[in-house]
């Protein structure tokens, strides 16, 4: 599947969309713009005249591969760019994950009977208050009438999410960040098990708050979920190094937004093509090549003022990939006179 995201003064941004889509590259402005349009479009934003001024006062659109407009209501959209957003999804509010989840729980609990009893008590309070109110002016009398408590009011006003460790409540801020994400995914799992509605989850900046090891756990969790639920799609904006995940299933859905906009291809296909141009017979294994892809992909298709610190093998693979994408730029690997001495230092046990 493809999304063609409208841009106010450039061609539409072509995104290759899969169950797990990742967007990387050195054009941070274009990445931010893409995230902003996705958030506005599927998040149901009501555009102001200022928003539309750069689009000639017409609402921006996203097209599919058939060049048909993707409906803004195509997905239940959830945008997580901070842990404040994550906490909001845990609260019973309109459109949140918790609202959908708790509505399913309500169907399993006999709440109606309890609500009737509560409202009966409120009526008694009303009667008692009115017996003591003595305000009138001629034929006009002041009194109180109760508003029956509804299920939505009960869940919204009378319950708040809490998180406990060993029966001790913690504020959300003190729950470990990977546990926050895991709770969110577990709630999503329960909800999706009872609905066929399509969900689009966009995550940005999350990897700035968890370790690379924790992010790997999180990525495995979402891989499990998308295999379990075909109506679930993730779009991730990982940071440049350490958090891009490339595997055989999802490599085609790694989008690069740099001086050019491209996407990767199947790992096997790229492995064979790069090996063909590699200047040495000592080519990395498939696993080594996959790991090199995770390192160099964020730096593809861009002319960098400051070159990243890459190994010699990674630098060569990056240059070959740029060549295969018809991007005429080669990074240079600096030569160090005392390279052998430095290498020995790295290999020493002391």
C-alpha positions, 0 to 999 in steps of 0.5 A: 500500500502507498500513501501520497501525502500532499505537500504545499510546494513540492510533489506529493511525498510517496510513502510505502506503507506496511504493517510496520512502516518506518520513516528515517532520513536526514531531512528533519523538516520533511519528516516533521511535515509528514508527521504533522499532516498524518496527525492532522489528516487522520486525527480529524483536525478542523482546519483554520483559514491559516492552516489552509492558506498554503494549500490555496484554501483547499483541504490537503489530501492523502492519496492511495496507489490508485490515486484515490483519496484516502478517507480521513475516517479510514482509521482509528488514529492514535498519535504518540509523540510524548509520554503525556500522549501515552497517559492520555490514552490510558484515561477515559476520554472520547477517542482514547484507547482506554475508552474503547477498552473500558467500554468492552469491560463494561459489557462484562460487568453488571453496572446498570443495577449499581447505577440505579441504586446510586441514582436512587440515593441521589434522589433521596438527597435531592428530596432532603435538600428541597425540604430545607430550601425555603426560597420563593417570590410570589408564585416562583419557587426555587428548588433542586432537581438531580441529574441522573448519573450516566455510565459515561459520567461515572467513568469520566468523573469518578475514575482515574487510572492508577498504576501500582507496584506491590499494592502501592500506587505510583504516578504515571511518571514513575512507571518505567518507560518500557512498562508504560509502552507495554501496558499501552500495547496490552490494552490495545491487544485486548481491544483489537481482539473484539473489533475489526475497526482499523487502527493506525498508531503513529509513534514519534520521539519514543525512542528518545526515552527508552534504551536501545535494548528496551526499544528492541523489546517494544519492536518485538511486541508490535511485530507480534501484534501486527501478525495477530491483527491485520487491521493494525498498522504502525508508523514509526519515526525512529532516531538516526542510530540504534533504533531503526529495525530492518528485517525481511518482512518489513524492509520494503516499508522503510522510507528514507526522507532526505535529498531524495525520497525513496524506500528500501527493497527486500533485504535479499535483493539488496544483498545481491545487488550490493555484493555485485559492486562490493570491491572485495570478496570478503563480503559481509554475511546476510546478517552482517549486511542487515545490521549494516543496513540498520546503521547506514540507511538513515544517512542514505541519499543526503549530502552531509556537511558533517560525515557520520562516524562509520566503519570502512565496511559500512561506508562502502555499503552506503556509497554502493546503495547511493549509487544504486539509488542513482544518488551521486554522492560518496562519503569519504573514510578518513585514513589515520596514520596510526590505525594499527596502533589504535586497533591494537588498543581496542583489542587489548584486554587491559 
